Amino acid sequence: MKRNNLRYTMIGFILGVLVTILLQELSFGTRAAAPFYGAGIGLLVDNMITKWRSKKGP
């Protein structure tokens, strides 16, 4: 994994953990999956940023 991929993945994972901590009324399955959803969203954001930078140029 590239450095940016890992960075955005970890940011998404941490935000998912914070969501599970702050929103206690979520069901157990959602609370268990939220950090992994956050990691996936982090990867999607990284891909969008990478595509935007490649279209923009050096």
C-alpha positions in Angstrom: 0.0 0.0 0.0 1.2 3.5 -0.8 1.7 5.9 2.1 -1.3 8.0 1.2 -3.6 4.9 1.0 -2.6 3.9 4.4 -3.0 7.4 5.8 -6.5 7.9 4.5 -7.5 4.3 5.5 -6.4 4.9 9.1 -8.2 8.3 9.2 -11.4 6.6 8.0 -10.9 3.8 10.5 -10.4 6.2 13.4 -13.5 8.2 12.3 -15.5 5.0 12.3 -14.3 4.2 15.8 -15.4 7.7 16.9 -18.8 7.2 15.4 -19.2 3.9 17.3 -18.2 5.6 20.6 -20.4 8.7 20.1 -23.5 6.9 18.8 -24.2 4.3 21.4 -27.8 3.7 20.2 -26.6 2.0 17.0 -27.2 -1.7 16.7 -24.3 -4.1 17.5 -23.7 -5.0 13.8 -23.5 -1.4 12.7 -21.2 -0.5 15.6 -19.0 -3.5 14.7 -18.8 -2.6 11.0 -18.5 1.2 11.2 -14.7 1.3 11.5 -14.4 -0.9 8.4 -16.9 1.3 6.5 -14.8 4.3 7.5 -11.7 2.6 6.2 -13.4 1.9 2.9 -14.5 5.5 2.6 -11.0 6.6 3.3 -9.7 4.5 0.4 -12.4 5.9 -1.9 -11.4 9.4 -0.9 -7.8 8.6 -1.6 -8.6 7.3 -5.1 -10.7 10.4 -5.9 -7.8 12.7 -4.8 -5.3 10.6 -6.8 -7.4 10.8 -10.0 -8.0 14.6 -9.4 -4.2 15.2 -9.1 -3.4 13.1 -12.2 -5.9 15.0 -14.3 -4.6 18.3 -12.9 -1.0 17.6 -13.9 2.3 17.9 -12.1 
